[in-house]
Amino acid sequence: MKVGTNAAVFVLFFGMALLEAFQEGNWIKAALWLTIGFVFLLGDNIKPKPKTESD
């Protein structure tokens, strides 16, 4: 798994989620932030399909 710039965004969102959960006890909002960060992490690892000449 290659670590790219979106991994840093994931770490930021993960940190925000943890702070939110521990400070305010709002675990649903923390889960939302964590999910958004996970989407950025997936964006780093999903490679677009190579285009063929017929496309």
mmCIF file of the C-alpha atoms, coordinates in Angstrom:
data_MODEL
# 
_entry.id   MODEL 
# 
loop_
_atom_site.group_PDB 
_atom_site.id 
_atom_site.type_symbol 
_atom_site.label_atom_id 
_atom_site.label_alt_id 
_atom_site.label_comp_id 
_atom_site.label_asym_id 
_atom_site.label_entity_id 
_atom_site.label_seq_id 
_atom_site.pdbx_PDB_ins_code 
_atom_site.Cartn_x 
_atom_site.Cartn_y 
_atom_site.Cartn_z 
_atom_site.occupancy 
_atom_site.B_iso_or_equiv 
_atom_site.pdbx_formal_charge 
_atom_site.auth_seq_id 
_atom_site.auth_comp_id 
_atom_site.auth_asym_id 
_atom_site.auth_atom_id 
_atom_site.pdbx_PDB_model_num 
ATOM 1  C CA . MET A 1 1  ? 0.000   0.000  0.000   1.00 0.00 ? 1  MET A CA 1 
ATOM 2  C CA . LYS A 1 2  ? 1.491   3.256  -1.148  1.00 0.00 ? 2  LYS A CA 1 
ATOM 3  C CA . VAL A 1 3  ? 1.146   6.233  1.187   1.00 0.00 ? 3  VAL A CA 1 
ATOM 4  C CA . GLY A 1 4  ? 0.212   9.442  -0.608  1.00 0.00 ? 4  GLY A CA 1 
ATOM 5  C CA . THR A 1 5  ? -1.006  12.916 0.230   1.00 0.00 ? 5  THR A CA 1 
ATOM 6  C CA . ASN A 1 6  ? -4.499  11.689 1.024   1.00 0.00 ? 6  ASN A CA 1 
ATOM 7  C CA . ALA A 1 7  ? -3.014  9.614  3.852   1.00 0.00 ? 7  ALA A CA 1 
ATOM 8  C CA . ALA A 1 8  ? -2.111  12.872 5.600   1.00 0.00 ? 8  ALA A CA 1 
ATOM 9  C CA . VAL A 1 9  ? -5.690  14.046 5.165   1.00 0.00 ? 9  VAL A CA 1 
ATOM 10 C CA . PHE A 1 10 ? -6.866  10.750 6.671   1.00 0.00 ? 10 PHE A CA 1 
ATOM 11 C CA . VAL A 1 11 ? -4.631  11.274 9.707   1.00 0.00 ? 11 VAL A CA 1 
ATOM 12 C CA . LEU A 1 12 ? -6.034  14.790 10.170  1.00 0.00 ? 12 LEU A CA 1 
ATOM 13 C CA . PHE A 1 13 ? -9.629  13.591 9.987   1.00 0.00 ? 13 PHE A CA 1 
ATOM 14 C CA . PHE A 1 14 ? -8.827  10.679 12.302  1.00 0.00 ? 14 PHE A CA 1 
ATOM 15 C CA . GLY A 1 15 ? -7.353  13.102 14.839  1.00 0.00 ? 15 GLY A CA 1 
ATOM 16 C CA . MET A 1 16 ? -10.409 15.340 14.568  1.00 0.00 ? 16 MET A CA 1 
ATOM 17 C CA . ALA A 1 17 ? -12.678 12.348 15.121  1.00 0.00 ? 17 ALA A CA 1 
ATOM 18 C CA . LEU A 1 18 ? -10.812 11.281 18.233  1.00 0.00 ? 18 LEU A CA 1 
ATOM 19 C CA . LEU A 1 19 ? -10.810 14.781 19.689  1.00 0.00 ? 19 LEU A CA 1 
ATOM 20 C CA . GLU A 1 20 ? -14.519 15.174 18.989  1.00 0.00 ? 20 GLU A CA 1 
ATOM 21 C CA . ALA A 1 21 ? -15.353 11.860 20.596  1.00 0.00 ? 21 ALA A CA 1 
ATOM 22 C CA . PHE A 1 22 ? -13.331 12.385 23.763  1.00 0.00 ? 22 PHE A CA 1 
ATOM 23 C CA . GLN A 1 23 ? -14.138 16.065 24.319  1.00 0.00 ? 23 GLN A CA 1 
ATOM 24 C CA . GLU A 1 24 ? -17.847 16.109 23.571  1.00 0.00 ? 24 GLU A CA 1 
ATOM 25 C CA . GLY A 1 25 ? -18.788 12.447 23.736  1.00 0.00 ? 25 GLY A CA 1 
ATOM 26 C CA . ASN A 1 26 ? -20.404 12.749 20.302  1.00 0.00 ? 26 ASN A CA 1 
ATOM 27 C CA . TRP A 1 27 ? -19.420 9.411  18.804  1.00 0.00 ? 27 TRP A CA 1 
ATOM 28 C CA . ILE A 1 28 ? -21.759 9.691  15.798  1.00 0.00 ? 28 ILE A CA 1 
ATOM 29 C CA . LYS A 1 29 ? -20.149 12.928 14.648  1.00 0.00 ? 29 LYS A CA 1 
ATOM 30 C CA . ALA A 1 30 ? -16.723 11.390 15.256  1.00 0.00 ? 30 ALA A CA 1 
ATOM 31 C CA . ALA A 1 31 ? -17.687 8.401  13.116  1.00 0.00 ? 31 ALA A CA 1 
ATOM 32 C CA . LEU A 1 32 ? -18.703 10.790 10.336  1.00 0.00 ? 32 LEU A CA 1 
ATOM 33 C CA . TRP A 1 33 ? -15.291 12.521 10.400  1.00 0.00 ? 33 TRP A CA 1 
ATOM 34 C CA . LEU A 1 34 ? -13.567 9.145  10.435  1.00 0.00 ? 34 LEU A CA 1 
ATOM 35 C CA . THR A 1 35 ? -15.601 8.005  7.424   1.00 0.00 ? 35 THR A CA 1 
ATOM 36 C CA . ILE A 1 36 ? -14.694 11.148 5.483   1.00 0.00 ? 36 ILE A CA 1 
ATOM 37 C CA . GLY A 1 37 ? -11.026 10.545 6.250   1.00 0.00 ? 37 GLY A CA 1 
ATOM 38 C CA . PHE A 1 38 ? -11.346 6.932  5.148   1.00 0.00 ? 38 PHE A CA 1 
ATOM 39 C CA . VAL A 1 39 ? -12.743 8.060  1.794   1.00 0.00 ? 39 VAL A CA 1 
ATOM 40 C CA . PHE A 1 40 ? -9.622  10.168 1.254   1.00 0.00 ? 40 PHE A CA 1 
ATOM 41 C CA . LEU A 1 41 ? -7.449  7.185  2.177   1.00 0.00 ? 41 LEU A CA 1 
ATOM 42 C CA . LEU A 1 42 ? -9.285  5.007  -0.331  1.00 0.00 ? 42 LEU A CA 1 
ATOM 43 C CA . GLY A 1 43 ? -8.801  7.710  -2.941  1.00 0.00 ? 43 GLY A CA 1 
ATOM 44 C CA . ASP A 1 44 ? -5.066  7.248  -2.586  1.00 0.00 ? 44 ASP A CA 1 
ATOM 45 C CA . ASN A 1 45 ? -5.193  3.521  -3.151  1.00 0.00 ? 45 ASN A CA 1 
ATOM 46 C CA . ILE A 1 46 ? -7.774  3.151  -5.913  1.00 0.00 ? 46 ILE A CA 1 
ATOM 47 C CA . LYS A 1 47 ? -6.109  3.349  -9.277  1.00 0.00 ? 47 LYS A CA 1 
ATOM 48 C CA . PRO A 1 48 ? -8.094  4.337  -12.357 1.00 0.00 ? 48 PRO A CA 1 
ATOM 49 C CA . LYS A 1 49 ? -8.473  1.687  -14.995 1.00 0.00 ? 49 LYS A CA 1 
ATOM 50 C CA . PRO A 1 50 ? -6.164  2.245  -17.949 1.00 0.00 ? 50 PRO A CA 1 
ATOM 51 C CA . LYS A 1 51 ? -8.009  3.498  -21.004 1.00 0.00 ? 51 LYS A CA 1 
ATOM 52 C CA . THR A 1 52 ? -8.010  1.333  -24.075 1.00 0.00 ? 52 THR A CA 1 
ATOM 53 C CA . GLU A 1 53 ? -8.117  2.585  -27.645 1.00 0.00 ? 53 GLU A CA 1 
ATOM 54 C CA . SER A 1 54 ? -11.765 1.510  -27.985 1.00 0.00 ? 54 SER A CA 1 
ATOM 55 C CA . ASP A 1 55 ? -12.894 3.831  -25.116 1.00 0.00 ? 55 ASP A CA 1 
# 
